[in-house]
Amino acid sequence: MQNKMIKIAIAATLGLTSLASTAEDMYRGAWYAVPGISYMNTDNDLEADNGRGGFISIGKEVSPNWDFQGRLGYNRADEDTGLPGVGGKYKQTTLGIDALYMFSRDKFRPFLLAGVGAARNNVDYSNAGIGDKTRTSWLGSVGLGAQYLISEEFGLQADLRHQWSKSDAKNAARTIDADGTIGNTVFSLGAILRFGAPAPVVAEAAPEPTPIAAAPEPMPEPEPEPEPEPEPAPAPTAVAVAVAEPCKPKFETITLSAEKLFGFDKAKLQDGAKPILDGVVAKLKEHEEFKLVMVTGHTDRIGSEAYNQKLSEQRAHQVKNYIVSQGIDASRLQAVGKGESEPVADCKGIRGKKLIECLAPNRRVVILDEEQHKVEGQNACN
């Protein structure tokens, strides 16, 4: 019976794949609640029928691949000892936290789960001669499941899990012997109520850069006119000569791909980033006239706006700190983060892993001379 129930539950869980449809990646770092019902197949040692109950979970999307859910559950089942005059119920209350590994952030989201917590097992059978009917113990769970988001605010979740805990229930005749570790299999179905999920940010195309006007071609020289008869030269007078301001060399804006500097969703420099940044260091050492250089971090739109802002700032400071560690005065550098506010790629209608690849140009660090940025083209060498 238990194996049959497991097969049916797995089929029901995986059957949600038929509902999957196209959608943009919907990871938003949201909180959500999952109230629902459950069906329990009890351990054979408990001598109980299959039971029913309910649960409520509070979940949080913590990264593109991980969710955490705190869960309170309750199930009960009628006794099935077959002994004359025996009655009552088996009841289990659980409280724990589950880690969910999400295989997708599309509308259909299959996952694996593992959890820990506490369980209270109450083998409340009358006329069975049971000594210790109730025990509170540790709880361990593993399972699989799936979520399906119907909208940004509502969806469904189904999972099948096996739960281990401890019980002390036994009688002298050993006709009931649930003394030790017991394992119950639970199938759960609930509604997902998402809150704190910011609406998707539609990336606007970056404005076209203002073209730099080409230098005007020199005017053709006029034909020389016949020289007039020389007049007597006047007495020489002092003439003020304007001294041209020295031409300031131009600092080329440097755009570095975040993939070459950091891991995805990470703010720690990779080993391969250092040779790239060494080129920036060499340029700054060569041109000490660049008094203030901006280091600006940018991210894509996957994740919450606040999370992306913090990540962009951390990445900008990582780049600045490395440059300073190579001998550049910290006063010449300013690190800022602009999060997802200045995208260069749109990627509408793309989802999943392809969306991450399409948004790669938005994940970048830009290095430029702040003074040159303010007065572009003034006093610059051709």
GULO-665097 format. One line per field, with one value per residue (C-alpha): residue number from 1; x negated, y, z; residue in three letters. Coordinates in steps of 0.5 Angstrom, whole numbers, plus 500, padded with zeros to 3 digits. Each point is the difference from the previous one (the first is absolute). Layout:
num	[NUM, ...]
c1	[X, ...]
c2	[Y, ...]
c3	[Z, ...]
residuo	[ALA, ...]
This chain:
num	[1, 2, 3, 4, 5, 6, 7, 8, 9, 10, 11, 12, 13, 14, 15, 16, 17, 18, 19, 20, 21, 22, 23, 24, 25, 26, 27, 28, 29, 30, 31, 32, 33, 34, 35, 36, 37, 38, 39, 40, 41, 42, 43, 44, 45, 46, 47, 48, 49, 50, 51, 52, 53, 54, 55, 56, 57, 58, 59, 60, 61, 62, 63, 64, 65, 66, 67, 68, 69, 70, 71, 72, 73, 74, 75, 76, 77, 78, 79, 80, 81, 82, 83, 84, 85, 86, 87, 88, 89, 90, 91, 92, 93, 94, 95, 96, 97, 98, 99, 100, 101, 102, 103, 104, 105, 106, 107, 108, 109, 110, 111, 112, 113, 114, 115, 116, 117, 118, 119, 120, 121, 122, 123, 124, 125, 126, 127, 128, 129, 130, 131, 132, 133, 134, 135, 136, 137, 138, 139, 140, 141, 142, 143, 144, 145, 146, 147, 148, 149, 150, 151, 152, 153, 154, 155, 156, 157, 158, 159, 160, 161, 162, 163, 164, 165, 166, 167, 168, 169, 170, 171, 172, 173, 174, 175, 176, 177, 178, 179, 180, 181, 182, 183, 184, 185, 186, 187, 188, 189, 190, 191, 192, 193, 194, 195, 196, 197, 198, 199, 200, 201, 202, 203, 204, 205, 206, 207, 208, 209, 210, 211, 212, 213, 214, 215, 216, 217, 218, 219, 220, 221, 222, 223, 224, 225, 226, 227, 228, 229, 230, 231, 232, 233, 234, 235, 236, 237, 238, 239, 240, 241, 242, 243, 244, 245, 246, 247, 248, 249, 250, 251, 252, 253, 254, 255, 256, 257, 258, 259, 260, 261, 262, 263, 264, 265, 266, 267, 268, 269, 270, 271, 272, 273, 274, 275, 276, 277, 278, 279, 280, 281, 282, 283, 284, 285, 286, 287, 288, 289, 290, 291, 292, 293, 294, 295, 296, 297, 298, 299, 300, 301, 302, 303, 304, 305, 306, 307, 308, 309, 310, 311, 312, 313, 314, 315, 316, 317, 318, 319, 320, 321, 322, 323, 324, 325, 326, 327, 328, 329, 330, 331, 332, 333, 334, 335, 336, 337, 338, 339, 340, 341, 342, 343, 344, 345, 346, 347, 348, 349, 350, 351, 352, 353, 354, 355, 356, 357, 358, 359, 360, 361, 362, 363, 364, 365, 366, 367, 368, 369, 370, 371, 372, 373, 374, 375, 376, 377, 378, 379, 380, 381, 382]
c1	[500, 494, 497, 506, 501, 493, 501, 506, 498, 493, 505, 504, 494, 497, 506, 500, 495, 506, 502, 493, 500, 496, 498, 494, 496, 504, 495, 501, 497, 508, 503, 506, 505, 502, 506, 503, 502, 496, 501, 496, 498, 498, 494, 502, 498, 505, 505, 504, 505, 498, 501, 502, 498, 497, 494, 498, 493, 497, 495, 494, 497, 493, 496, 501, 500, 502, 506, 501, 507, 502, 505, 505, 504, 505, 503, 504, 502, 505, 497, 500, 497, 506, 500, 507, 502, 494, 502, 497, 495, 493, 498, 494, 498, 494, 496, 494, 496, 499, 495, 503, 495, 504, 498, 504, 502, 505, 508, 499, 494, 498, 496, 497, 501, 496, 503, 498, 505, 504, 505, 505, 503, 506, 503, 506, 503, 505, 500, 494, 495, 495, 496, 497, 505, 496, 493, 497, 494, 495, 503, 497, 503, 498, 504, 502, 505, 502, 503, 505, 501, 506, 499, 494, 505, 503, 498, 500, 495, 500, 494, 499, 496, 498, 499, 496, 501, 500, 506, 500, 507, 500, 504, 498, 502, 496, 507, 498, 493, 499, 494, 494, 499, 507, 500, 507, 501, 504, 503, 501, 504, 501, 501, 494, 502, 494, 499, 494, 498, 499, 503, 495, 496, 500, 493, 500, 495, 494, 500, 496, 493, 500, 495, 494, 500, 494, 495, 501, 496, 495, 503, 496, 495, 502, 496, 494, 501, 495, 496, 501, 494, 497, 501, 495, 500, 504, 496, 500, 505, 501, 505, 503, 499, 506, 497, 504, 502, 496, 505, 502, 500, 507, 501, 504, 506, 499, 506, 498, 505, 502, 499, 493, 499, 505, 504, 508, 503, 494, 496, 493, 495, 497, 493, 501, 502, 494, 496, 506, 499, 493, 501, 504, 495, 494, 504, 502, 492, 498, 505, 500, 504, 506, 502, 507, 502, 507, 501, 507, 503, 507, 504, 506, 507, 500, 502, 503, 498, 497, 495, 498, 498, 496, 496, 498, 497, 497, 497, 498, 496, 497, 497, 498, 496, 496, 498, 498, 496, 496, 497, 505, 502, 507, 502, 500, 505, 508, 504, 508, 505, 506, 503, 505, 502, 495, 501, 497, 504, 508, 501, 508, 503, 494, 500, 496, 492, 501, 502, 494, 496, 504, 499, 492, 499, 503, 496, 494, 495, 498, 494, 499, 497, 506, 497, 500, 507, 503, 496, 500, 496, 497, 492, 499, 495, 502]
c2	[500, 505, 499, 501, 506, 503, 498, 504, 506, 500, 500, 505, 505, 499, 500, 508, 500, 500, 507, 503, 506, 505, 506, 504, 498, 502, 500, 506, 498, 500, 498, 495, 496, 493, 497, 493, 493, 494, 492, 496, 493, 497, 496, 492, 500, 505, 496, 505, 502, 505, 507, 507, 507, 507, 505, 507, 502, 507, 500, 505, 500, 501, 499, 497, 493, 500, 501, 499, 498, 500, 495, 498, 493, 496, 493, 495, 493, 495, 494, 493, 495, 495, 499, 499, 506, 504, 507, 507, 504, 501, 508, 503, 508, 502, 507, 501, 503, 498, 501, 500, 499, 504, 497, 506, 507, 499, 499, 493, 499, 493, 499, 495, 501, 499, 502, 499, 502, 497, 495, 498, 493, 498, 493, 501, 493, 498, 493, 498, 500, 505, 503, 507, 502, 507, 502, 506, 499, 502, 500, 499, 501, 499, 500, 503, 505, 505, 507, 503, 508, 502, 507, 504, 500, 493, 493, 492, 496, 493, 495, 493, 499, 495, 502, 496, 501, 496, 497, 496, 497, 492, 495, 494, 495, 504, 500, 507, 502, 507, 501, 503, 504, 500, 502, 503, 502, 507, 503, 507, 505, 507, 507, 505, 507, 505, 507, 504, 498, 507, 500, 498, 506, 501, 502, 506, 500, 505, 506, 501, 503, 507, 500, 504, 505, 499, 506, 505, 499, 506, 505, 501, 505, 506, 502, 505, 507, 505, 503, 507, 505, 499, 506, 503, 495, 503, 500, 493, 500, 494, 495, 495, 493, 495, 493, 494, 496, 493, 495, 495, 492, 497, 494, 494, 498, 493, 495, 493, 494, 498, 492, 502, 503, 496, 494, 500, 503, 501, 506, 497, 501, 494, 498, 502, 507, 502, 500, 504, 506, 500, 503, 506, 501, 501, 505, 504, 499, 503, 506, 503, 506, 496, 503, 496, 494, 497, 492, 499, 493, 498, 493, 497, 500, 493, 501, 505, 508, 500, 494, 502, 507, 497, 495, 505, 505, 494, 498, 507, 501, 493, 503, 506, 497, 495, 506, 504, 494, 500, 507, 505, 506, 498, 508, 499, 495, 500, 493, 501, 495, 501, 493, 499, 507, 501, 493, 500, 493, 499, 493, 500, 493, 496, 496, 495, 499, 504, 506, 500, 499, 506, 505, 498, 507, 504, 496, 505, 504, 507, 504, 507, 507, 504, 507, 498, 497, 507, 504, 495, 502, 507, 500, 493, 498, 497]
c3	[500, 502, 493, 496, 504, 499, 492, 500, 503, 496, 494, 502, 502, 493, 497, 501, 494, 495, 503, 499, 495, 497, 505, 502, 506, 506, 505, 505, 507, 502, 506, 500, 504, 498, 504, 498, 501, 501, 500, 504, 499, 507, 502, 501, 507, 502, 498, 498, 493, 495, 503, 498, 502, 498, 500, 500, 497, 500, 494, 497, 494, 502, 493, 493, 502, 508, 504, 507, 503, 508, 500, 506, 498, 504, 498, 503, 498, 503, 504, 496, 505, 499, 507, 503, 505, 497, 498, 499, 495, 498, 500, 498, 500, 497, 500, 495, 495, 493, 495, 492, 494, 495, 493, 496, 501, 495, 501, 501, 506, 502, 506, 505, 507, 507, 507, 507, 506, 506, 500, 505, 499, 504, 500, 504, 499, 506, 503, 497, 506, 497, 505, 497, 495, 498, 499, 497, 496, 494, 493, 493, 493, 493, 494, 493, 498, 495, 500, 494, 500, 497, 501, 504, 506, 500, 498, 503, 503, 501, 503, 502, 506, 505, 507, 506, 507, 507, 504, 506, 499, 502, 504, 504, 495, 494, 496, 500, 499, 498, 504, 496, 494, 496, 492, 498, 492, 499, 494, 500, 496, 501, 497, 500, 502, 498, 503, 500, 493, 496, 493, 494, 498, 492, 498, 496, 494, 501, 497, 494, 501, 498, 494, 500, 495, 495, 500, 494, 494, 499, 495, 494, 500, 496, 494, 501, 498, 498, 505, 501, 500, 507, 505, 505, 506, 506, 506, 504, 506, 505, 498, 505, 498, 502, 503, 498, 506, 499, 497, 505, 498, 499, 505, 496, 504, 502, 500, 503, 500, 507, 498, 499, 507, 504, 500, 499, 506, 503, 503, 501, 494, 497, 498, 493, 502, 502, 493, 497, 506, 500, 493, 503, 506, 494, 497, 506, 502, 493, 501, 507, 497, 500, 507, 501, 497, 501, 501, 499, 501, 496, 500, 496, 502, 503, 508, 504, 498, 507, 500, 493, 503, 505, 496, 495, 506, 502, 493, 499, 507, 499, 493, 504, 505, 496, 496, 506, 503, 493, 502, 498, 505, 502, 500, 492, 500, 502, 500, 499, 498, 495, 501, 494, 499, 493, 496, 493, 498, 500, 499, 500, 499, 502, 506, 504, 499, 493, 504, 504, 494, 497, 506, 500, 497, 506, 505, 499, 504, 496, 502, 497, 502, 504, 497, 493, 501, 502, 495, 494, 494, 504, 500, 497, 495, 493]
residuo	[MET, GLN, ASN, LYS, MET, ILE, LYS, ILE, ALA, ILE, ALA, ALA, THR, LEU, GLY, LEU, THR, SER, LEU, ALA, SER, THR, ALA, GLU, ASP, MET, TYR, ARG, GLY, ALA, TRP, TYR, ALA, VAL, PRO, GLY, ILE, SER, TYR, MET, ASN, THR, ASP, ASN, ASP, LEU, GLU, ALA, ASP, ASN, GLY, ARG, GLY, GLY, PHE, ILE, SER, ILE, GLY, LYS, GLU, VAL, SER, PRO, ASN, TRP, ASP, PHE, GLN, GLY, ARG, LEU, GLY, TYR, ASN, ARG, ALA, ASP, GLU, ASP, THR, GLY, LEU, PRO, GLY, VAL, GLY, GLY, LYS, TYR, LYS, GLN, THR, THR, LEU, GLY, ILE, ASP, ALA, LEU, TYR, MET, PHE, SER, ARG, ASP, LYS, PHE, ARG, PRO, PHE, LEU, LEU, ALA, GLY, VAL, GLY, ALA, ALA, ARG, ASN, ASN, VAL, ASP, TYR, SER, ASN, ALA, GLY, ILE, GLY, ASP, LYS, THR, ARG, THR, SER, TRP, LEU, GLY, SER, VAL, GLY, LEU, GLY, ALA, GLN, TYR, LEU, ILE, SER, GLU, GLU, PHE, GLY, LEU, GLN, ALA, ASP, LEU, ARG, HIS, GLN, TRP, SER, LYS, SER, ASP, ALA, LYS, ASN, ALA, ALA, ARG, THR, ILE, ASP, ALA, ASP, GLY, THR, ILE, GLY, ASN, THR, VAL, PHE, SER, LEU, GLY, ALA, ILE, LEU, ARG, PHE, GLY, ALA, PRO, ALA, PRO, VAL, VAL, ALA, GLU, ALA, ALA, PRO, GLU, PRO, THR, PRO, ILE, ALA, ALA, ALA, PRO, GLU, PRO, MET, PRO, GLU, PRO, GLU, PRO, GLU, PRO, GLU, PRO, GLU, PRO, GLU, PRO, ALA, PRO, ALA, PRO, THR, ALA, VAL, ALA, VAL, ALA, VAL, ALA, GLU, PRO, CYS, LYS, PRO, LYS, PHE, GLU, THR, ILE, THR, LEU, SER, ALA, GLU, LYS, LEU, PHE, GLY, PHE, ASP, LYS, ALA, LYS, LEU, GLN, ASP, GLY, ALA, LYS, PRO, ILE, LEU, ASP, GLY, VAL, VAL, ALA, LYS, LEU, LYS, GLU, HIS, GLU, GLU, PHE, LYS, LEU, VAL, MET, VAL, THR, GLY, HIS, THR, ASP, ARG, ILE, GLY, SER, GLU, ALA, TYR, ASN, GLN, LYS, LEU, SER, GLU, GLN, ARG, ALA, HIS, GLN, VAL, LYS, ASN, TYR, ILE, VAL, SER, GLN, GLY, ILE, ASP, ALA, SER, ARG, LEU, GLN, ALA, VAL, GLY, LYS, GLY, GLU, SER, GLU, PRO, VAL, ALA, ASP, CYS, LYS, GLY, ILE, ARG, GLY, LYS, LYS, LEU, ILE, GLU, CYS, LEU, ALA, PRO, ASN, ARG, ARG, VAL, VAL, ILE, LEU, ASP, GLU, GLU, GLN, HIS, LYS, VAL, GLU, GLY, GLN, ASN, ALA, CYS, ASN]
